Amino acid sequence: MSYCTTDIPKPTDPSAYHSILKSVSKKISAIEGVLSVYQIGGISSPGISDLDLVVVFKDDFKCSLNIHDSLSIKEKYLFIHKLYGTSRSHFLESSKYSFFQNYSLLSGEEIIRLTDRDEESPGLIQTQIALEYMLKMYVNVIVQEKYRIVQVRSLLLHGKALSYDLGYFKDSSQSLKKIVDRLLDIRKNWFENPQSQKLILDWFREFCIVYPEELNSIMQSKPFYLDSNSSNRIARNISIVKSDKLHYSHHGTKLPPFPVNIIGKKYFRLMNRFNRFEIQVPFRSSGIPDGLRAYFDFQQRQRSYNSEYIPHFYPLTSSLLA
């Protein structure tokens, strides 16, 4: 059975990124209670790269504005998801948990984040975060495979992050590293190669075979933890259950064909209403090291805080669980 594609990258001049980044930053800075606006990362592949901003608010300041919804269609192409938001206190604390790096101040005051860590926690936390992102990649892939819809730009973006995450597992297989490198090569030459869409579909078929087994192998050798106080739910229709091996079960119905390239994400949301996934994961919920316990506690405090004070901003977490 063939796949269809959606979320196709559009050629975009680098100057568009800079002008939109400047205008959106200026708009955010004018909001009462905003202390700083930071950009995370850079623009390595214009037309594919997205923009990530972190907005730092005064502690206990409530902001009900939904900045992302107010953006134009052109701006939303560069800002794929909601902005990240945090209180000043949480921003200071966040560096202990290595959520993001490469901050660049766009406006406001430079807030120097804390760097105190014990000797054991950094390695544990970095491994945990890498596994969380890799598991989220697994979920994204199986949903696309089941729906027979490949979200091209999303794959190209996640592929770069996956390459970074694999760096924490020196003993991971060469076959997985090679297939990820191929995706990065497709990304690099996307707009120049007329065969790019065919290449991404061929790549996706192979990845769906290789990645589950390789990720399961990694998770068998590296302990992965989930907080017993968390919901263990990735989305409304996707939940995690404990198992000895990484696998999944699916229940639902595929809808009749639609012009996916036209309705895009709406089709995905509609499909989610009629499909349920149970992700079977080899995880531990007891004997959690103190460093990871503090990490889980910080994530929970971030989610609770943002829900109450800045509900339209993502917290500085890995976003694995809803």
ROLO-565487 format. One line per field, with one value per residue: residue number from 1; residue in three letters; y, z, x of N, C-alpha, C in turn. Coordinates in steps of 0.1 Angstrom, whole numbers. Each point is the difference from the previous one (the first is absolute). Layout:
n = [NUM_...]
res = [ALA_...]
n_Y = [Y_...]
n_Z = [Z_...]
n_X = [X_...]
ca_Y = [Y_...]
ca_Z = [Z_...]
ca_X = [X_...]
c_Y = [Y_...]
c_Z = [Z_...]
c_X = [X_...]
//
This chain:
n = [1_2_3_4_5_6_7_8_9_10_11_12_13_14_15_16_17_18_19_20_21_22_23_24_25_26_27_28_29_30_31_32_33_34_35_36_37_38_39_40_41_42_43_44_45_46_47_48_49_50_51_52_53_54_55_56_57_58_59_60_61_62_63_64_65_66_67_68_69_70_71_72_73_74_75_76_77_78_79_80_81_82_83_84_85_86_87_88_89_90_91_92_93_94_95_96_97_98_99_100_101_102_103_104_105_106_107_108_109_110_111_112_113_114_115_116_117_118_119_120_121_122_123_124_125_126_127_128_129_130_131_132_133_134_135_136_137_138_139_140_141_142_143_144_145_146_147_148_149_150_151_152_153_154_155_156_157_158_159_160_161_162_163_164_165_166_167_168_169_170_171_172_173_174_175_176_177_178_179_180_181_182_183_184_185_186_187_188_189_190_191_192_193_194_195_196_197_198_199_200_201_202_203_204_205_206_207_208_209_210_211_212_213_214_215_216_217_218_219_220_221_222_223_224_225_226_227_228_229_230_231_232_233_234_235_236_237_238_239_240_241_242_243_244_245_246_247_248_249_250_251_252_253_254_255_256_257_258_259_260_261_262_263_264_265_266_267_268_269_270_271_272_273_274_275_276_277_278_279_280_281_282_283_284_285_286_287_288_289_290_291_292_293_294_295_296_297_298_299_300_301_302_303_304_305_306_307_308_309_310_311_312_313_314_315_316_317_318_319_320_321_322]
res = [MET_SER_TYR_CYS_THR_THR_ASP_ILE_PRO_LYS_PRO_THR_ASP_PRO_SER_ALA_TYR_HIS_SER_ILE_LEU_LYS_SER_VAL_SER_LYS_LYS_ILE_SER_ALA_ILE_GLU_GLY_VAL_LEU_SER_VAL_TYR_GLN_ILE_GLY_GLY_ILE_SER_SER_PRO_GLY_ILE_SER_ASP_LEU_ASP_LEU_VAL_VAL_VAL_PHE_LYS_ASP_ASP_PHE_LYS_CYS_SER_LEU_ASN_ILE_HIS_ASP_SER_LEU_SER_ILE_LYS_GLU_LYS_TYR_LEU_PHE_ILE_HIS_LYS_LEU_TYR_GLY_THR_SER_ARG_SER_HIS_PHE_LEU_GLU_SER_SER_LYS_TYR_SER_PHE_PHE_GLN_ASN_TYR_SER_LEU_LEU_SER_GLY_GLU_GLU_ILE_ILE_ARG_LEU_THR_ASP_ARG_ASP_GLU_GLU_SER_PRO_GLY_LEU_ILE_GLN_THR_GLN_ILE_ALA_LEU_GLU_TYR_MET_LEU_LYS_MET_TYR_VAL_ASN_VAL_ILE_VAL_GLN_GLU_LYS_TYR_ARG_ILE_VAL_GLN_VAL_ARG_SER_LEU_LEU_LEU_HIS_GLY_LYS_ALA_LEU_SER_TYR_ASP_LEU_GLY_TYR_PHE_LYS_ASP_SER_SER_GLN_SER_LEU_LYS_LYS_ILE_VAL_ASP_ARG_LEU_LEU_ASP_ILE_ARG_LYS_ASN_TRP_PHE_GLU_ASN_PRO_GLN_SER_GLN_LYS_LEU_ILE_LEU_ASP_TRP_PHE_ARG_GLU_PHE_CYS_ILE_VAL_TYR_PRO_GLU_GLU_LEU_ASN_SER_ILE_MET_GLN_SER_LYS_PRO_PHE_TYR_LEU_ASP_SER_ASN_SER_SER_ASN_ARG_ILE_ALA_ARG_ASN_ILE_SER_ILE_VAL_LYS_SER_ASP_LYS_LEU_HIS_TYR_SER_HIS_HIS_GLY_THR_LYS_LEU_PRO_PRO_PHE_PRO_VAL_ASN_ILE_ILE_GLY_LYS_LYS_TYR_PHE_ARG_LEU_MET_ASN_ARG_PHE_ASN_ARG_PHE_GLU_ILE_GLN_VAL_PRO_PHE_ARG_SER_SER_GLY_ILE_PRO_ASP_GLY_LEU_ARG_ALA_TYR_PHE_ASP_PHE_GLN_GLN_ARG_GLN_ARG_SER_TYR_ASN_SER_GLU_TYR_ILE_PRO_HIS_PHE_TYR_PRO_LEU_THR_SER_SER_LEU_LEU_ALA]
n_Y = [-12_10_9_10_12_6_13_3_0_13_3_4_12_-1_10_-9_-9_8_3_-12_-5_11_-1_-14_1_9_-8_-10_8_4_-13_4_1_3_-8_-12_1_-13_-1_-11_-3_-5_4_-13_-1_12_2_-6_8_-1_8_0_5_5_2_9_-5_11_-3_-10_3_4_-8_5_8_-2_1_-13_0_10_-10_6_-4_10_7_-5_2_12_3_-12_2_-1_12_-1_-2_9_-2_11_-4_-5_12_6_-7_4_7_-3_2_8_7_12_2_7_6_8_10_1_0_11_-5_0_-12_1_-11_-7_-4_1_-10_-11_-9_-5_10_8_-11_-2_13_1_-12_4_13_-6_-8_11_7_-11_-1_14_-2_-10_7_11_-9_-6_12_6_-10_1_13_-5_9_4_4_4_13_-5_-9_10_7_-10_-2_13_0_-9_7_11_-6_-5_13_-2_-7_0_-9_10_-7_-5_-10_3_1_-11_-6_4_-4_-11_0_2_-10_-7_3_-3_-9_2_12_-6_-10_-1_-9_12_2_-5_7_10_-4_-2_12_5_-7_3_12_-2_-6_9_11_-6_-8_11_7_-11_-2_13_-2_-11_8_10_2_-2_12_-4_13_-7_13_-3_6_-1_12_-3_-5_6_-3_5_-13_0_-13_-6_-4_-12_4_8_3_-3_5_-3_9_-2_10_-3_13_3_-1_9_12_-9_2_-1_-10_-7_9_6_-6_4_12_-1_-4_10_6_-6_4_-11_5_-12_8_-12_4_-4_4_8_-3_-9_3_11_2_6_0_-12_-4_8_-7_-11_3_4_-11_-7_6_-2_-12_-2_5_-6_-11_5_3_-9_-3_11_-3_-6_-10_2_-9_-13_2_-10_4_-2]
n_Z = [0_-8_2_7_-6_11_4_-13_2_3_-12_8_-3_3_-8_-5_3_-5_-10_-2_2_-8_-9_0_1_-9_-7_2_-3_-8_2_8_8_-13_4_-7_-12_-1_-9_-3_-1_-12_-12_1_-2_-5_4_8_4_13_6_10_7_10_6_6_9_5_12_-1_-11_-2_-11_-4_-5_-12_2_1_6_5_-3_-10_-12_-5_11_-1_-12_6_6_-1_12_11_5_5_12_8_13_5_11_-7_-6_11_4_-11_2_12_-8_-5_1_0_-12_-2_11_-7_8_-2_12_8_13_1_0_9_-7_10_5_13_-2_5_4_6_4_-5_3_12_2_-5_6_11_-2_-3_10_7_-6_2_11_1_-5_8_9_-3_0_11_5_-5_5_11_0_-3_9_-9_13_-12_2_6_-9_-9_8_2_-12_-1_7_-8_-10_6_1_-12_1_7_-11_5_7_-4_-7_-9_0_13_4_-8_5_12_-3_-5_11_7_-8_1_13_0_-7_9_0_1_8_-13_4_7_-6_-11_1_4_-10_-8_5_-1_-11_-3_4_-5_-7_-3_0_-2_-8_-6_0_-3_-8_-4_0_-6_-6_-2_13_-3_5_6_2_12_2_-12_-11_-4_-3_-12_-3_-4_-11_8_5_11_-2_12_-6_-4_-11_-7_0_-8_4_-10_3_-11_-6_-12_-1_-8_-12_4_-5_4_-12_-1_7_-4_10_-7_-10_5_3_-12_-6_8_-5_-11_6_6_7_2_5_-3_12_-2_10_8_11_4_11_-2_-6_11_-8_-4_13_2_-11_5_12_-6_-7_11_7_-10_-1_13_0_-11_5_11_-3_-7_-1_-7_10_-8_9_8_-6_1_5_7_12_-2]
n_X = [8_-4_9_-6_3_4_-3_-2_13_0_5_9_0_13_-1_-9_9_10_-8_-5_13_4_-9_1_13_-1_-8_9_11_-10_0_-10_10_3_9_-1_6_1_9_-5_13_2_5_1_-14_2_-12_9_10_-3_-8_8_-10_8_-11_8_-9_-5_5_-9_5_-13_2_-12_10_-5_13_1_-12_7_8_6_-6_6_-4_-11_4_5_-12_5_5_-7_1_12_-5_6_-1_3_-7_-10_1_2_-10_-5_11_-5_-10_8_-11_5_6_11_-2_-9_4_-13_-6_0_-1_13_-6_9_-1_-6_11_-4_8_-6_10_-10_-7_10_8_-5_0_12_3_-6_5_12_-2_-3_9_8_-6_0_12_2_-7_7_10_-3_-3_11_7_-7_1_12_3_9_3_2_-5_-10_1_1_-9_-8_3_1_-12_-4_6_-5_-12_2_5_-11_-1_12_-8_-8_-9_9_-9_-3_12_2_-10_4_13_-6_-7_12_4_-12_1_13_-4_-9_4_12_-4_-3_9_0_-11_5_11_-9_-8_11_5_-12_-2_13_-2_-12_9_9_-7_-11_7_5_-11_-6_9_-1_-13_5_9_-8_0_-13_-2_-11_-4_-1_4_7_-6_13_-4_3_-12_-11_6_10_1_7_4_2_12_2_-8_7_-13_-10_-11_-9_-9_-7_-4_6_0_-10_6_9_-2_9_5_-14_-5_11_4_-10_6_12_-5_-6_11_5_-11_5_11_4_11_5_9_6_4_13_-8_6_-8_9_5_-8_11_6_10_-5_-1_11_5_-6_4_12_-1_-3_9_8_-5_1_12_5_-5_5_13_5_-13_3_8_9_0_11_-7_2_-12_6_-3_-12]
ca_Y = [12_12_12_13_9_13_8_1_12_10_8_12_8_2_13_-1_-5_11_11_-5_-1_13_5_-7_3_14_-1_-7_8_10_-5_3_-12_-7_4_-3_-9_-7_-9_-13_-6_9_-2_-8_-4_9_-7_-11_4_8_10_-3_11_-2_13_0_10_3_-11_1_9_-8_4_-8_2_-11_7_-8_1_13_1_-1_-13_0_-2_-14_-10_-1_-4_-12_-3_11_4_-5_11_-4_10_3_-10_-12_1_-1_-14_-9_-4_-12_-12_-1_-2_7_7_10_11_13_10_9_12_0_-1_-13_-7_-11_-12_-8_-11_-9_-14_-10_-7_-12_4_4_-11_-6_9_1_-12_0_9_-5_-12_6_5_-11_-7_8_-2_-13_2_8_-8_-11_6_3_-13_-6_8_0_14_4_15_2_9_-5_-10_6_7_-10_-7_7_-2_-14_-2_6_-9_-12_2_-4_-15_-3_-14_-2_-7_8_0_11_13_2_4_14_8_2_10_13_3_4_14_10_1_-1_9_-2_-13_-2_-13_0_-6_-15_-4_0_-11_-12_1_-2_-14_-7_5_-7_-13_0_8_-7_-10_6_7_-10_-5_10_1_-12_2_12_1_11_1_9_3_-7_10_5_-6_-10_2_8_8_-5_-14_-8_-2_-9_-10_-7_-12_-5_3_11_-4_8_-6_10_-3_11_-1_10_6_0_9_14_7_2_12_12_1_-2_-3_-3_-14_-8_2_-8_-14_-3_-2_-14_-10_-1_-7_-3_-2_-9_5_-5_11_-2_11_-1_1_11_7_13_10_-1_4_14_3_-3_10_13_-1_1_14_8_-3_5_15_5_-2_10_13_3_-12_-1_-2_-13_1_-4_-14_-8_-1_-14_-3_11]
ca_Z = [0_-2_9_-5_8_3_7_-9_2_-10_0_8_0_14_5_5_14_9_1_8_13_6_3_11_12_4_5_13_10_4_10_14_7_-7_4_-10_-11_-4_-11_2_-13_-11_-13_-8_-13_-3_-6_8_14_6_10_14_9_14_6_15_6_15_8_4_-10_-8_-14_-7_-14_-8_-10_-13_-8_-6_-11_-14_-6_-3_12_6_-7_6_14_-2_12_9_6_13_10_14_9_2_9_-7_-11_7_4_-12_-5_7_-7_-14_-10_-12_1_-11_2_-5_4_-10_6_14_8_0_13_1_6_9_-6_10_-2_7_-10_-5_-7_-14_-9_1_-5_-15_-5_1_-10_-13_-2_-1_-14_-9_2_-7_-14_-3_0_-12_-12_-1_-3_-15_-8_1_-8_-14_-3_4_2_-5_7_14_0_-2_12_10_-4_5_15_2_-1_12_11_-1_5_14_0_-8_-5_-8_-12_-11_-10_3_-3_-14_-6_5_-9_-13_1_1_-14_-7_5_-5_-15_-3_-10_-12_-6_-4_5_14_6_-2_10_13_1_1_13_11_0_7_14_7_3_8_13_12_6_5_12_10_4_9_13_8_6_8_8_-3_12_-1_14_3_3_-13_-6_-10_-12_-10_-6_4_-6_1_14_2_10_3_-7_-1_-13_-7_-10_1_-5_-6_-2_-6_-14_-9_-7_-14_-5_-1_-6_12_-2_2_14_9_14_3_-3_11_12_-2_2_14_7_-3_2_13_0_13_-2_10_2_12_8_15_7_14_1_-8_6_5_-11_-9_7_0_-13_-2_8_-7_-12_5_4_-12_-7_9_0_-13_-1_8_-3_-15_-6_-14_-3_4_11_-4_2_-12_-7_-3_6_-1]
ca_X = [-8_9_-2_-1_9_-6_10_12_8_-1_12_-1_12_5_-4_-14_2_5_-10_-11_5_1_-14_-7_7_-4_-14_0_6_-10_-10_4_4_11_13_10_-4_12_-1_7_6_2_-7_10_-5_-11_-11_-2_2_-10_5_-4_2_-3_-5_2_-9_2_-6_-14_-7_-9_-2_-9_1_5_9_1_-12_-1_10_-5_3_14_7_-3_8_13_-2_-9_-8_-1_13_3_-1_4_3_15_6_1_11_12_1_-1_13_4_-6_5_-10_4_13_2_-9_5_-9_-6_-4_-1_12_8_-2_10_-6_9_7_4_-4_9_8_-7_-13_0_0_-13_-10_2_-5_-14_-6_2_-10_-14_-1_0_-12_-9_2_-6_-14_-4_2_-10_-13_0_-1_-13_-9_6_3_13_1_14_8_2_10_13_4_3_12_12_0_3_15_6_-3_8_13_1_0_12_0_-11_4_5_-11_-9_8_1_-13_-2_8_-7_-11_6_5_-12_-4_10_-2_-14_-5_8_-2_-14_-5_0_-12_2_10_-5_-9_8_6_-10_-3_11_1_-11_5_13_0_-6_9_12_-4_-3_13_6_-8_3_13_0_-13_-9_-9_-12_-4_-12_-11_-4_-12_4_-8_7_-11_-13_-3_13_4_12_-2_13_2_14_6_-6_-9_-13_-13_-8_-14_-6_-4_5_-11_1_10_-3_11_8_9_-8_-5_11_-2_-14_-3_6_-8_-12_4_3_-13_-5_11_6_12_6_14_5_14_8_4_0_-6_5_15_4_11_-4_2_-11_-12_0_-3_-14_-6_0_-9_-14_-2_-1_-13_-11_2_-5_-15_-7_4_3_-6_2_15_5_10_13_1_2_-13_-3_-13_-10]
c_Y = [12_10_12_9_13_8_1_13_10_9_13_8_2_14_0_-4_12_11_-5_-2_13_5_-7_3_14_-1_-6_9_11_-5_3_-13_-8_6_-1_-9_-6_-9_-13_-5_11_-4_-7_-3_8_-8_-13_3_7_9_-4_12_-4_14_-2_11_2_-12_4_10_-9_7_-10_1_-13_6_-8_2_14_2_-2_-14_-1_-1_-14_-10_-1_-3_-11_-2_12_4_-6_12_-6_12_3_-11_-13_0_-1_-15_-10_-5_-12_-13_0_-1_6_7_10_11_13_10_10_13_-2_-2_-14_-6_-12_-12_-7_-11_-11_-14_-9_-8_-11_5_3_-12_-7_8_1_-13_-1_8_-5_-12_5_5_-11_-8_8_-1_-13_1_7_-9_-11_6_3_-13_-6_8_1_14_4_16_4_9_-4_-11_6_7_-10_-8_6_-1_-14_-3_5_-10_-13_2_-4_-15_-4_-14_-3_-5_10_1_11_13_3_5_14_10_2_10_14_4_4_14_10_3_1_9_-1_-13_-3_-14_0_-7_-15_-5_-1_-11_-13_-1_-4_-15_-8_4_-7_-14_0_7_-7_-10_6_8_-10_-5_10_1_-12_2_12_1_13_1_9_2_-6_10_6_-7_-12_1_10_10_-6_-14_-9_-1_-9_-10_-7_-13_-4_4_12_-5_9_-8_12_-5_12_-2_11_6_-1_10_15_7_5_13_13_2_-3_-5_-3_-14_-9_1_-8_-15_-4_-3_-15_-11_2_-8_-3_-3_-8_3_-7_11_-4_12_-1_1_11_8_14_10_0_4_15_5_-1_11_13_0_2_15_9_-1_7_16_6_-1_11_14_4_-12_-2_-1_-14_2_-5_-15_-7_-2_-14_-2_12_7]
c_Z = [0_11_-8_9_3_7_-8_2_-12_0_7_1_15_5_6_15_9_1_9_15_8_3_11_13_5_6_14_11_5_10_14_7_-6_4_-11_-11_-5_-13_4_-13_-11_-12_-9_-14_-3_-9_7_15_5_10_14_9_14_5_15_6_15_7_3_-9_-8_-13_-7_-15_-7_-12_-13_-8_-7_-11_-13_-5_-3_13_6_-8_6_15_0_12_9_6_13_9_14_9_2_9_-7_-11_7_4_-12_-4_6_-7_-15_-10_-13_2_-11_1_-6_4_-11_5_15_7_-2_14_0_8_9_-7_10_-2_8_-11_-7_-10_-14_-10_0_-7_-15_-7_0_-10_-14_-3_-1_-14_-10_1_-7_-15_-4_-1_-13_-13_-1_-4_-15_-8_0_-8_-15_-5_6_1_-2_8_14_1_-2_12_11_-3_6_15_3_-1_12_12_-1_5_15_1_-9_-6_-9_-14_-11_-11_3_-3_-15_-6_4_-8_-14_1_0_-14_-8_4_-7_-15_-4_-12_-14_-8_-4_5_15_6_-1_11_14_3_1_13_11_1_7_14_8_4_10_14_12_7_6_13_12_5_10_13_8_8_9_7_-4_11_-4_15_2_2_-13_-5_-9_-13_-9_-6_4_-5_0_14_1_10_1_-7_1_-12_-6_-11_1_-5_-5_-2_-7_-15_-8_-8_-15_-5_0_-7_12_-1_2_14_10_14_4_-2_11_12_-1_2_14_8_-1_2_14_-1_15_-2_12_1_12_9_15_6_15_0_-8_7_4_-11_-9_7_0_-14_-3_8_-7_-12_5_5_-12_-7_8_0_-13_-2_7_-5_-15_-8_-15_-4_5_12_-6_3_-13_-8_-3_5_0_14]
c_X = [9_-3_-3_8_-8_12_13_7_-2_13_-3_13_4_-4_-14_1_3_-10_-11_4_0_-14_-7_7_-5_-15_-1_5_-9_-10_5_4_11_14_10_-6_13_-4_8_5_1_-9_9_-5_-13_-11_-4_1_-13_6_-5_4_-4_-4_1_-9_4_-7_-14_-8_-9_-2_-9_0_5_7_-1_-12_-1_10_-7_4_15_9_-2_8_14_-1_-10_-9_0_14_2_-1_3_1_15_6_2_11_14_3_2_14_5_-5_2_-11_4_14_0_-11_7_-10_-4_-4_-1_13_6_-1_10_-5_10_7_4_-7_9_6_-8_-11_1_-1_-14_-11_1_-4_-15_-7_2_-10_-14_-2_0_-13_-11_1_-6_-15_-4_1_-11_-14_0_0_-14_-10_4_2_14_0_15_9_2_10_14_5_3_13_12_1_4_15_7_-2_9_14_2_1_11_0_-12_5_4_-11_-9_7_0_-14_-4_8_-6_-11_5_5_-12_-4_9_-3_-14_-5_7_-3_-14_-6_-2_-13_0_10_-5_-9_7_7_-10_-3_11_1_-11_4_12_-2_-7_9_12_-3_-3_14_7_-8_2_13_1_-13_-7_-11_-12_-5_-14_-12_-5_-12_3_-8_7_-9_-13_-2_13_4_12_-4_14_0_15_7_-8_-9_-12_-12_-8_-14_-7_-3_6_-12_2_10_-5_12_9_9_-7_-4_11_-3_-14_-3_6_-8_-13_3_2_-13_-5_11_6_13_4_15_5_15_6_5_0_-7_3_15_6_12_-4_1_-12_-13_-1_-5_-15_-8_-1_-9_-15_-3_-1_-14_-11_0_-6_-15_-7_3_2_-4_3_15_4_10_13_2_2_-12_-4_-15_-9_-2]
//
